Amino acid sequence: MSLALAITGITAFGVANSPGVMSMIFGNQIVFWGLVIAELALVFAISGAINRLSLSTATMLFVLYSVINGAVLSSIFLIYTMTSIASVFFITAGTFAVMAFIGYVTKTDLTSMGKILLMAIIGLIIASLVNVFFVKSSGFDLIISYAGVLIFVGLTAYDSQKIKQMLQMAPDVSEASQKLALVGALSLYLDFINLFIYLLRILGKRE
């Protein structure tokens, strides 16, 4: 997960400092939406077809996803100041670490909470789309951002516990268990990225 975040960060920074690449991605809707669709396809491919993929193939798909996600996220360097991006990153890292630790050590079963949060993500996506295309309210956008922070803070704890339980059930350190770890790393990566984005929308200072 840490390696994927590093790849995403380096890619985002590199693309942000390349006007030609930025123009190609954000100046052409076909390219931009093509990258977004590719991201979704890769997440579904890794999560849904992990048993049919080799470990090396799944790992390469995860790396490819990290690169594409970095390219899409490069716009934050044009919208927010470097100082606020750095500060929000460390806030995200601290929050993520605390919640992952709580999820790992708690004796409370978080399964029911996880199901509620997964349904809340659907509501969050619908609310975001409604705001983008119809409401177009900055106040509503802020409410959505706060809700997103709460949801992904909870999901970090839930995913951490779920990964721990899955790996404890693995009989040995086989390729199958390594695939479980890879899917777990993807889940935590997505939690971190989404938490960072929502916190940045709340705390980030614009250029």
Solvent accessible surface area in square Angstrom, and as a share of the most:
residue,aa,sasa,rsa
1,M,61,0.27
2,S,84,0.54
3,L,127,0.63
4,A,8,0.06
5,L,26,0.13
6,A,49,0.38
7,I,37,0.19
8,T,7,0.04
9,G,37,0.36
10,I,130,0.66
11,T,25,0.15
12,A,4,0.03
13,F,100,0.42
14,G,40,0.39
15,V,18,0.10
16,A,16,0.13
17,N,96,0.49
18,S,35,0.23
19,P,111,0.70
20,G,55,0.53
21,V,53,0.30
22,M,17,0.08
23,S,74,0.48
24,M,109,0.48
25,I,5,0.03
26,F,75,0.31
27,G,65,0.63
28,N,64,0.33
29,Q,141,0.63
30,I,147,0.75
31,V,45,0.26
32,F,49,0.20
33,W,134,0.47
34,G,36,0.34
35,L,38,0.19
36,V,32,0.19
37,I,111,0.56
38,A,33,0.26
39,E,18,0.08
40,L,102,0.51
41,A,56,0.44
42,L,19,0.09
43,V,30,0.17
44,F,145,0.60
45,A,37,0.29
46,I,0,0.00
47,S,54,0.35
48,G,58,0.55
49,A,18,0.14
50,I,18,0.09
51,N,134,0.69
52,R,197,0.72
53,L,37,0.19
54,S,52,0.33
55,L,43,0.21
56,S,76,0.49
57,T,58,0.34
58,A,0,0.00
59,T,53,0.31
60,M,126,0.56
61,L,38,0.19
62,F,12,0.05
63,V,46,0.26
64,L,85,0.42
65,Y,13,0.05
66,S,0,0.00
67,V,59,0.34
68,I,21,0.11
69,N,11,0.05
70,G,0,0.00
71,A,12,0.09
72,V,22,0.13
73,L,24,0.12
74,S,0,0.00
75,S,28,0.18
76,I,23,0.12
77,F,37,0.16
78,L,105,0.52
79,I,68,0.34
80,Y,13,0.05
81,T,37,0.22
82,M,107,0.48
83,T,108,0.63
84,S,7,0.04
85,I,14,0.07
86,A,45,0.35
87,S,52,0.33
88,V,2,0.01
89,F,83,0.34
90,F,143,0.60
91,I,80,0.40
92,T,0,0.00
93,A,34,0.27
94,G,39,0.37
95,T,43,0.25
96,F,18,0.07
97,A,58,0.45
98,V,86,0.49
99,M,39,0.18
100,A,19,0.15
101,F,132,0.55
102,I,76,0.39
103,G,0,0.00
104,Y,116,0.44
105,V,68,0.39
106,T,38,0.22
107,K,196,0.83
108,T,87,0.51
109,D,95,0.49
110,L,20,0.10
111,T,56,0.33
112,S,75,0.49
113,M,68,0.30
114,G,0,0.00
115,K,122,0.52
116,I,108,0.55
117,L,23,0.11
118,L,88,0.44
119,M,125,0.56
120,A,35,0.27
121,I,36,0.18
122,I,105,0.53
123,G,39,0.37
124,L,11,0.05
125,I,95,0.48
126,I,100,0.51
127,A,27,0.21
128,S,29,0.19
129,L,94,0.47
130,V,57,0.33
131,N,10,0.05
132,V,91,0.52
133,F,126,0.52
134,F,156,0.65
135,V,77,0.45
136,K,148,0.63
137,S,39,0.25
138,S,100,0.64
139,G,42,0.40
140,F,65,0.27
141,D,46,0.24
142,L,79,0.39
143,I,112,0.57
144,I,6,0.03
145,S,1,0.01
146,Y,115,0.44
147,A,36,0.28
148,G,0,0.00
149,V,22,0.13
150,L,131,0.65
151,I,17,0.09
152,F,14,0.06
153,V,27,0.16
154,G,10,0.09
155,L,5,0.03
156,T,0,0.00
157,A,3,0.03
158,Y,24,0.09
159,D,10,0.05
160,S,12,0.08
161,Q,12,0.05
162,K,71,0.30
163,I,22,0.11
164,K,51,0.22
165,Q,77,0.34
166,M,53,0.24
167,L,69,0.34
168,Q,126,0.56
169,M,163,0.73
170,A,23,0.18
171,P,130,0.82
172,D,86,0.45
173,V,132,0.76
174,S,42,0.27
175,E,86,0.39
176,A,65,0.51
177,S,11,0.07
178,Q,78,0.35
179,K,24,0.10
180,L,62,0.31
181,A,43,0.33
182,L,22,0.11
183,V,31,0.18
184,G,2,0.02
185,A,20,0.15
186,L,3,0.01
187,S,25,0.16
188,L,32,0.16
189,Y,0,0.00
190,L,43,0.21
191,D,6,0.03
192,F,9,0.04
193,I,15,0.07
194,N,41,0.21
195,L,0,0.00
196,F,17,0.07
197,I,47,0.24
198,Y,22,0.08
199,L,19,0.09
200,L,2,0.01
201,R,81,0.29
202,I,36,0.18
203,L,86,0.43
204,G,17,0.16
205,K,146,0.62
206,R,164,0.60
207,E,136,0.61
